[in-house]
Amino acid sequence: MANTCLQFSGFLVSCIGWIGIIIATATNDWVVTCKYGMNTCKKMDELGAKGLWAECVISTALYHCISLTQILDLPAYIQTSRALMITASILGLPAVALVLVSMPCINLGNEPESAKSKRSVLGGILILVIAACGIVSTVWFPIGAHHEQGLMSFGFSLYAGWIGSVFCLLGGSMISCCSSDTPAQYAEDRFYYSKQGATNPVPPSSANHAKSAHV
């Protein structure tokens, strides 16, 4: 019962984290940039926002974005962050599906519990991969943007990516830990097989038969 509750909690936490990863991937408010200094830009009412897909100019009367479409001319940190976040968003679907069908309340035919356990562990590992992709992207992107454009502050999308990555890391760890077979299950299996061996004794060898006939 405790493993079931832990697995279900890990599933919910992982789903929330995956949604955070998708939000961070789809939005462009990763970092807030400024060409002249943060205080100067605030007085001029002109800030910039940069994300994976566009670079925007933000002011009271203007919000204009330029799409970052020339892939070969983009810095390495943007290209790598794009690839990792897209990978994390796509991997979330099979990971969530694997964990969902491995729940104790869902049965796919007369499958053994070991098959459910393997699916759950695989789903937990995929969620941990999602967390790793999100952590690398959300750490590398602001560092690269800082070296490229100077002063900045963090945006909403970056916080969503951080929270989503942490939730996926927590949820994947919970699922992977609670999905392995317990020692009690192994002891039960050993008792079952030993009982089967006791009810089916090994027949005497041919040498014993020959010895009995000779006597």
Steps between C-alpha positions, in 0.01 A plus 500: 500500500782739583672430168174563314451839669862592434473400135178697453654806669807473279274478195312819593821689580654387172196616301520845659872514422442396139242779460758747635755375245248547216415853618867593514558357152206681341555849648777753439534679834819317603724796575448876512785679323618859497761669281580797724455381858190393684429834670554694177271269305228531762517880481486482120216246529669263258588145592567191296379144549671201346391140474556190294301620200495882497660817628257771608507872580272592790377850585174666603389570145683222315541127513683382192663161448747377240497126437833322525462303178857479371610189682857489372569856619368449853738459796568149622316550830173583320524205261586255776228631732246469221596140427496398867167666579332353192636158594370539855155607379472204260631241748237606752218330307641142497633544855161599639328225299739232632449606860123524453457146362721362778263618773357220719144598404566437128539144369601411145385139477658241727842659513729436799588770750861493381390639161325792670806562712727511195271745321484722806878503539543585131249784533682632808833493316350694208366761742849532652638554147239776453618661824863484388419664165305777674770567758777524238294732279378734772849534648697534177264749329527788752877451525535523122265800479696677773830456316341614174296804604608597848261600777171321530241354733317169492162468331183304565588224252830426673329466838241267343784288359679485835185399690407246234847344504502471880153345501600248231815414696297443816221308327735281297698410812181409688373281215832323445549428871152365569474290183771244576398161640506482878691229692167363622405424142826317441451301822149407391629382162773293663243340734276423203774333300629305802147377566467390139830314529381319813181379335690372196786286637790415272468140365779259599787467260557196281807408708286463811258278308784276384641475852161396640457234230846357571422467871 
